[in-house]
Amino acid sequence: MSIVRLIFAIILPPLGVFFTVGIKPAFWLNILLTILGIVPGIVHAVWLIAKHDN
């Protein structure tokens, strides 16, 4: 499942975060970061998914 979430994190970062944590502050932060620039959103999403998989 983490591979699918990572693919979503690259294509649409908030979707990958939503599948990992649901609607929590991290999800809203990722939406903000994605609006400010796609790269910060991707970095945050990948970091969050990697942190949650451990």
N, C-alpha and C positions, 0 to 999 in steps of 0.2 A: 504494500500500500504506500510506503514512503516514496517509491519511484514515481507513482502517479501524482502524489502531492508535490514532488519536486518539479515535475513537468508542468503542473498547474502553476507553481510558484514562478516559473520562468515565463509562461505565456500570460497569465493573469494573476499577479501576486496576491491580491486579497482573497481569491478563491482558494489558493493553497493554504493560506493562514486560516480561513474559515473551516476547511476540512480538518485542520489540526487542533484548533482551540475553540471553535465556535464563535459566537458573537460576544467577545470580551474586549477589554481595552486594547489588546494587541491587534485585534482585527481592525479597529478604528484607526489606530496608529498607522497600520499598514496602508489603509486607504489614503490617509493624509500623505504618507511618504510617496505613494504611487502617483498622487496628484502633483506633488512637487517635482517628481522626476521618476521615471520608470526604474532606473538603476537602484536608487535607494530602496524602493519598494521590493525589488527582487532580492537585494542583499538581506533585508530584514526578514523576508519570507523564508529564504533558504536557511538563514541562521536559526530562526524559530523552529522550523521543521527539524533541523539537525539536533537542536537542543531537546526537543520533545521525544525524539526517537531513542535517546539514551536512557 
